[in-house]
Amino acid sequence: MRAVVETNRRALGRLFQSGLIFTRAGTRLGRDLLLAHQHLFQVMALLVRLGEGSPRRRVRGRRDAEVEALFAQVQALLARTSELSARSDGLLARRK
């Protein structure tokens, strides 16, 4: 999780430092990276939900399907954030 947050932060920083944020593609990517940042906060909230309560309580209180659904959401959000960061790297590479 920390690695994804740091990658997202670096991508946003490079976008601003390079000046690409002021281009059409850079603005779109910046907006997407900010959305990804929101997704990361959602991931953190989901992880907190998964970690609530004692292990025994979690097993009894939640169905396996619910836990699996939460893990799937976390994985999907992390994958989307990584995809956006990779797009940022690609845009910066093309501009050099």
JOMOWO-V954044 format. One record per residue. N is the residue number from 1. PSI is psi in degrees with one decimal (* if undefined). NEAR is the number of other C-alpha atoms within 10 Angstrom. D_CENTER is the distance of its C-alpha to the mean C-alpha in Angstrom with 2 decimals. Layout:
# JOMOWO-V954044
N	PSI	NEAR	D_CENTER
N	PSI	NEAR	D_CENTER
This chain:
# JOMOWO-V954044
1	-46.0	10	8.30
2	-39.5	8	10.08
3	-40.1	9	10.03
4	-41.9	17	6.37
5	-44.4	17	6.75
6	-40.0	11	10.03
7	-43.2	16	9.31
8	-43.9	22	7.38
9	-42.9	16	10.36
10	-40.8	15	12.82
11	-43.3	22	12.00
12	-42.5	22	12.61
13	-44.5	14	15.62
14	-35.5	15	17.07
15	-41.8	22	16.87
16	-45.1	15	18.92
17	-35.0	10	21.20
18	-15.3	13	22.12
19	-1.9	11	22.99
20	-17.8	18	21.10
21	-21.6	19	19.42
22	3.0	13	22.92
23	165.0	10	23.14
24	-49.0	10	22.35
25	-39.9	13	19.79
26	-39.0	20	18.28
27	-44.5	15	18.15
28	-45.3	13	16.46
29	-40.1	22	13.82
30	-42.4	23	13.47
31	-41.9	14	13.13
32	-39.0	19	10.40
33	-36.1	25	8.46
34	-37.6	17	9.35
35	-40.4	15	8.26
36	-37.1	24	4.64
37	-40.5	18	5.62
38	-40.5	14	7.27
39	-38.3	18	4.91
40	-37.7	22	4.00
41	-36.0	14	7.74
42	-40.9	16	8.39
43	-45.3	21	7.31
44	-42.2	14	9.60
45	-40.8	13	12.14
46	-40.0	15	12.29
47	-36.6	14	12.87
48	-43.0	11	15.50
49	-39.7	12	17.05
50	-31.0	15	17.40
51	0.1	11	19.01
52	142.5	10	21.42
53	177.5	12	25.07
54	159.0	8	27.07
55	-40.4	10	26.59
56	-42.3	8	29.77
57	-39.4	10	28.80
58	-43.0	15	25.45
59	-44.9	12	27.37
60	-37.6	9	30.06
61	-14.9	10	28.10
62	142.1	11	25.43
63	151.8	10	26.00
64	-34.5	12	24.38
65	-38.4	9	23.10
66	-43.7	11	21.11
67	-42.1	15	19.50
68	-39.0	11	18.79
69	-41.0	11	17.27
70	-42.6	17	14.87
71	-39.3	16	13.95
72	-40.3	12	13.56
73	-45.1	15	11.18
74	-47.6	19	8.98
75	-40.5	13	9.41
76	-41.9	14	8.91
77	-40.2	19	5.51
78	-39.2	19	4.62
79	-42.6	14	7.17
80	-41.6	17	6.33
81	-42.6	25	3.63
82	-38.4	19	6.55
83	-43.0	14	8.96
84	-39.9	20	8.49
85	-38.4	24	8.93
86	-38.7	15	11.83
87	-38.1	16	13.27
88	-44.7	23	13.45
89	-41.4	15	15.35
90	-41.9	11	17.55
91	-42.8	16	18.46
92	-38.1	16	19.40
93	-38.8	9	21.40
94	-30.8	7	23.31
95	-15.5	8	24.25
96	*	6	25.80
